[in-house]
Amino acid sequence: MTRPLSRTLLAEYLGSLLLAALVIGSGIAAQRLSPGDVGLQLLENAAATAVGLYAIILIFGPVSGGHFNPVVSFVDAAFGGLPWRHFLAYVPAQVLGCVSGAVLANVLFDAAPISISTTARATWPHAVSEVVATLGLLLVIFSLARSGRAERAPAAVGAYIGAAYFFTSSTSFANPAITVGRVFSDSFAGIAPASVLTFVLAQVVAAVIALPLLRALYPNASAHAEDVVLPHPTEPAVTASEGTV
């Protein structure tokens, strides 16, 4: 039998919530642990995000694929791995999860549950950085799935995002849902509402570029459609020998 959509949406919501709490919470912690040293703050934020994202994908990936990102879901749907009606349900679950995670991160550090960020990031270098960061993320995820190495995705995605914190000026948001979520925390990882559209448009552009590029690199792009980010095949029926506990 197939997994009910409610289970996959719950996994996407919880994974997105933990992702936002991880990114924002580690940013707040870095600010407090290393005041006045922005480089060290970024290193702490990046390291926590890289290893935490690895774990989150391992937890929820077998249920929903572990997308936590609308552009990943979009490209997966375009390749036939995710039904479009599921894509339309995944996106609000991911956005709501990231907003909830931002609120949780604020609460964990005794800040106001909701504080709108004032960090402006809408510059051309930031926009180009988001195209590069998002395109790179999509290439990592889908190249692994298309070459039969999807089991390496959690580590590879964590490593790529951790590195992209430093080689992009935008610090690699690479995710429209987390971009919206970061608005709700006026902290190290926040983004002002006026900068959101620039980031999201850049991320969408990256998804559009990724489609023909992945098809050119991997002509059998639909052969492993259910392996993004982790394989999430249909569930086998429970046999009598398995029993219950």
KELUMNU-600193 format. One record per residue (C-alpha): residue in one letter; residue number from 0; x, y, z. Coordinates in pm, 1 decimal. Example, Ala and Ser with C-alpha at 12.3 -4.5 7.8 and 13.67 -1.06 7.14 Angstrom:
! KELUMNU-600193
NODE residuo num       xx       yy       zz
NODE       a   0   1230.0   -450.0    780.0
NODE       s   1   1367.0   -106.0    714.0
! end
This chain:
! KELUMNU-600193
NODE residuo num       xx       yy       zz
NODE       m   0      0.0      0.0      0.0
NODE       t   1    113.4    357.0    -50.1
NODE       r   2    183.0    597.3    229.6
NODE       p   3   -111.1    828.0    300.8
NODE       l   4    -47.7   1189.1    203.7
NODE       s   5   -110.4   1295.7    564.5
NODE       r   6    202.0   1106.3    676.1
NODE       t   7    426.0   1258.5    412.5
NODE       l   8    293.4   1607.7    487.1
NODE       l   9    355.9   1556.1    858.3
NODE       a  10    712.5   1452.2    778.9
NODE       e  11    766.4   1756.6    556.2
NODE       y  12    617.6   1989.0    817.9
NODE       l  13    824.8   1850.2   1105.0
NODE       g  14   1141.6   1834.2    897.8
NODE       s  15   1095.6   2193.5    783.6
NODE       l  16   1022.1   2302.4   1140.5
NODE       l  17   1342.3   2141.7   1269.8
NODE       l  18   1541.3   2282.0    977.3
NODE       a  19   1432.0   2638.5   1054.4
NODE       a  20   1484.6   2591.0   1427.8
NODE       l  21   1831.5   2455.6   1351.6
NODE       v  22   1935.2   2735.5   1116.6
NODE       i  23   1792.1   3021.1   1323.0
NODE       g  24   1863.7   2874.5   1665.8
NODE       s  25   2228.5   2807.6   1585.5
NODE       g  26   2252.3   3161.9   1447.1
NODE       i  27   2118.5   3308.1   1771.4
NODE       a  28   2352.6   3087.1   1974.4
NODE       a  29   2648.6   3190.8   1759.1
NODE       q  30   2569.4   3558.7   1815.2
NODE       r  31   2564.6   3508.1   2190.3
NODE       l  32   2865.0   3276.2   2211.1
NODE       s  33   3093.0   3482.2   1986.7
NODE       p  34   2988.7   3847.4   2012.0
NODE       g  35   3181.2   4078.0   1782.3
NODE       d  36   3330.4   3798.6   1567.9
NODE       v  37   3109.5   3760.8   1260.1
NODE       g  38   3340.7   3508.5   1094.0
NODE       l  39   3326.1   3275.1   1393.4
NODE       q  40   2949.2   3325.0   1416.9
NODE       l  41   2910.7   3218.0   1054.6
NODE       l  42   3135.1   2915.4   1108.6
NODE       e  43   2930.8   2802.6   1408.8
NODE       n  44   2604.3   2857.8   1223.0
NODE       a  45   2728.5   2670.3    915.1
NODE       a  46   2870.0   2375.7   1109.6
NODE       a  47   2552.3   2326.4   1311.3
NODE       t  48   2337.6   2351.6    999.0
NODE       a  49   2549.7   2101.6    805.0
NODE       v  50   2544.9   1825.1   1066.3
NODE       g  51   2188.8   1893.9   1177.2
NODE       l  52   2052.5   1882.0    823.1
NODE       y  53   2222.4   1543.8    776.7
NODE       a  54   2032.4   1407.2   1076.0
NODE       i  55   1697.5   1561.8    980.0
NODE       i  56   1707.3   1408.6    632.2
NODE       l  57   1784.7   1069.3    783.5
NODE       i  58   1483.0   1097.3   1013.6
NODE       f  59   1218.6   1209.4    767.7
NODE       g  60   1361.0   1114.7    428.5
NODE       p  61   1226.2    758.2    424.1
NODE       v  62    872.2    893.2    480.3
NODE       s  63    846.2   1191.6    245.9
NODE       g  64   1176.9   1201.5     60.2
NODE       g  65   1310.1   1469.7    294.1
NODE       h  66   1258.4   1766.4     62.5
NODE       f  67   1184.3   2049.8    311.1
NODE       n  68   1225.7   2281.2     13.3
NODE       p  69    972.4   2387.7   -253.5
NODE       v  70   1228.4   2400.6   -535.5
NODE       v  71   1336.3   2042.5   -463.3
NODE       s  72    972.0   1935.1   -467.6
NODE       f  73    911.9   2128.5   -791.0
NODE       v  74   1201.0   1966.7   -976.7
NODE       d  75   1102.4   1624.8   -842.4
NODE       a  76    745.7   1678.2   -965.8
NODE       a  77    872.3   1792.1  -1305.1
NODE       f  78   1067.0   1466.0  -1336.1
NODE       g  79    763.5   1261.1  -1237.0
NODE       g  80    877.5   1160.2   -890.9
NODE       l  81    621.2   1361.7   -697.9
NODE       p  82    260.0   1394.1   -815.7
NODE       w  83    170.8   1756.5   -882.5
NODE       r  84   -117.2   1742.2   -635.0
NODE       h  85    133.8   1632.6   -370.8
NODE       f  86    363.6   1918.3   -471.2
NODE       l  87     78.0   2162.6   -411.6
NODE       a  88     35.0   2014.3    -63.6
NODE       y  89    408.5   1990.9     15.5
NODE       v  90    475.9   2362.5    -37.1
NODE       p  91    239.9   2502.4    230.9
NODE       a  92    353.6   2230.2    473.1
NODE       q  93    715.6   2330.7    415.6
NODE       v  94    647.7   2703.8    452.2
NODE       l  95    433.6   2659.0    762.1
NODE       g  96    697.8   2429.5    908.7
NODE       c  97    974.0   2685.4    855.8
NODE       v  98    766.8   2966.4   1007.8
NODE       s  99    686.7   2743.2   1306.3
NODE       g 100   1055.3   2658.0   1340.4
NODE       a 101   1148.5   3026.4   1347.3
NODE       v 102    901.5   3086.4   1629.2
NODE       l 103   1037.6   2784.2   1815.2
NODE       a 104   1396.7   2904.4   1778.6
NODE       n 105   1303.9   3244.4   1920.8
NODE       v 106   1132.4   3081.4   2216.8
NODE       l 107   1426.6   2847.2   2281.8
NODE       f 108   1650.1   3149.4   2334.3
NODE       d 109   1401.9   3350.0   2542.1
NODE       a 110   1333.8   3602.4   2266.2
NODE       a 111    998.2   3733.9   2150.6
NODE       p 112    820.6   3445.4   1972.5
NODE       i 113    786.0   3656.3   1658.3
NODE       s 114   1024.0   3937.0   1565.4
NODE       i 115   1040.9   4059.8   1207.8
NODE       s 116   1394.7   4069.5   1073.6
NODE       t 117   1553.0   4397.9    970.4
NODE       t 118   1850.8   4244.2    785.5
NODE       a 119   1837.7   4366.1    424.0
NODE       r 120   1994.1   4122.8    176.5
NODE       a 121   1847.9   4222.2   -163.4
NODE       t 122   2159.0   4299.0   -370.2
NODE       w 123   2274.1   4166.7   -707.5
NODE       p 124   2558.3   3963.7   -552.4
NODE       h 125   2307.3   3808.0   -312.4
NODE       a 126   2068.3   3727.2   -598.1
NODE       v 127   2341.2   3566.6   -810.8
NODE       s 128   2460.9   3379.7   -503.1
NODE       e 129   2114.1   3235.2   -450.3
NODE       v 130   2097.8   3115.8   -810.8
NODE       v 131   2436.7   2945.6   -770.5
NODE       a 132   2361.5   2805.5   -424.5
NODE       t 133   2021.2   2667.3   -522.5
NODE       l 134   2140.8   2526.0   -853.9
NODE       g 135   2429.5   2354.9   -679.3
NODE       l 136   2197.5   2203.3   -420.4
NODE       l 137   1967.0   2067.1   -690.0
NODE       l 138   2260.7   1921.0   -882.2
NODE       v 139   2386.8   1746.2   -569.3
NODE       i 140   2046.9   1597.0   -485.3
NODE       f 141   1934.3   1489.3   -830.5
NODE       s 142   2270.5   1370.2   -959.8
NODE       l 143   2299.4   1134.9   -663.7
NODE       a 144   1946.8   1002.3   -718.0
NODE       r 145   1992.5    961.6  -1093.7
NODE       s 146   2323.8    775.5  -1051.6
NODE       g 147   2195.0    533.1   -788.5
NODE       r 148   2374.4    696.2   -494.8
NODE       a 149   2075.6    847.3   -313.8
NODE       e 150   2182.9    693.3     17.1
NODE       r 151   2469.4    944.6     22.8
NODE       a 152   2237.2   1242.3    -10.4
NODE       p 153   2202.0   1330.4    361.0
NODE       a 154   2578.1   1369.9    405.3
NODE       a 155   2627.0   1535.4     66.2
NODE       v 156   2346.1   1787.7    116.6
NODE       g 157   2472.3   1877.7    464.3
NODE       a 158   2828.1   1916.6    337.7
NODE       y 159   2723.2   2127.9     39.0
NODE       i 160   2507.5   2365.2    243.6
NODE       g 161   2780.9   2400.8    504.6
NODE       a 162   3033.6   2491.5    235.4
NODE       a 163   2792.5   2722.5     53.4
NODE       y 164   2758.2   2934.5    367.7
NODE       f 165   3109.2   3051.3    287.1
NODE       f 166   3143.7   3051.7    -91.3
NODE       t 167   2823.1   3253.3   -151.8
NODE       s 168   2764.3   3605.4    -28.0
NODE       s 169   2401.8   3518.9     55.3
NODE       t 170   2513.1   3236.5    291.3
NODE       s 171   2309.7   2992.0     81.6
NODE       f 172   1943.6   3008.8    177.6
NODE       a 173   1867.0   2800.0   -136.5
NODE       n 174   1511.1   2737.1    -19.8
NODE       p 175   1197.9   2955.9    -54.2
NODE       a 176   1038.0   2805.9    258.7
NODE       i 177   1335.4   2877.5    484.4
NODE       t 178   1363.1   3222.2    325.9
NODE       v 179   1008.7   3301.7    440.3
NODE       g 180   1068.3   3143.6    780.8
NODE       r 181   1377.4   3353.8    849.6
NODE       v 182   1168.6   3669.2    820.8
NODE       f 183   1016.0   3590.4   1160.3
NODE       s 184   1338.1   3613.4   1361.7
NODE       d 185   1530.6   3939.7   1389.8
NODE       s 186   1857.7   3759.3   1449.9
NODE       f 187   2183.7   3660.0   1282.3
NODE       a 188   2004.3   3431.8   1033.4
NODE       g 189   1713.8   3666.2    957.1
NODE       i 190   1612.1   3835.4    634.2
NODE       a 191   1402.8   4150.1    597.6
NODE       p 192   1063.6   4104.7    428.6
NODE       a 193   1164.1   4341.6    148.0
NODE       s 194   1448.7   4106.1     49.9
NODE       v 195   1239.0   3789.7     29.2
NODE       l 196   1112.9   3835.2   -327.3
NODE       t 197   1465.8   3876.3   -464.2
NODE       f 198   1578.3   3555.9   -294.9
NODE       v 199   1274.4   3351.5   -395.3
NODE       l 200   1292.8   3464.3   -758.4
NODE       a 201   1660.9   3370.3   -771.0
NODE       q 202   1580.9   3027.6   -626.2
NODE       v 203   1305.1   2972.5   -884.1
NODE       v 204   1541.2   3074.3  -1164.6
NODE       a 205   1785.8   2811.8  -1039.3
NODE       a 206   1513.3   2545.4  -1050.1
NODE       v 207   1427.3   2637.6  -1410.4
NODE       i 208   1794.6   2614.6  -1509.2
NODE       a 209   1834.3   2283.8  -1327.4
NODE       l 210   1567.4   2101.6  -1530.1
NODE       p 211   1736.3   2105.3  -1875.0
NODE       l 212   2081.1   2078.9  -1719.0
NODE       l 213   1994.0   1761.8  -1528.6
NODE       r 214   1822.9   1616.2  -1835.5
NODE       a 215   2140.2   1679.9  -2036.2
NODE       l 216   2366.0   1526.1  -1773.1
NODE       y 217   2133.6   1235.9  -1685.7
NODE       p 218   1906.7   1144.7  -1980.4
NODE       n 219   1731.9    879.5  -1766.8
NODE       a 220   1618.0   1152.8  -1530.6
NODE       s 221   1291.8    978.4  -1442.9
NODE       a 222   1437.4    632.9  -1376.8
NODE       h 223   1489.2    698.4  -1006.3
NODE       a 224   1203.8    943.1   -954.5
NODE       e 225   1119.8    823.5   -604.5
NODE       d 226   1476.3    853.2   -473.0
NODE       v 227   1470.9   1229.0   -394.4
NODE       v 228   1612.7   1327.9   -149.6
NODE       l 229   1611.8    976.6      1.0
NODE       p 230   1430.3    677.7   -148.9
NODE       h 231   1073.6    663.3    -20.7
NODE       p 232    909.5    365.9   -193.0
NODE       t 233    560.8    243.5   -130.7
NODE       e 234    514.5     52.0    191.2
NODE       p 235    479.6   -324.1    176.4
NODE       a 236    178.1   -470.9    346.8
NODE       v 237    247.0   -599.5    698.6
NODE       t 238    275.5   -976.1    695.2
NODE       a 239    138.1  -1206.6    962.1
NODE       s 240    489.3  -1308.8   1062.2
NODE       e 241    581.3   -950.1   1144.3
NODE       g 242    308.3   -926.1   1403.3
NODE       t 243    277.9   -637.8   1645.5
NODE       v 244    436.8   -539.2   1972.4
! end
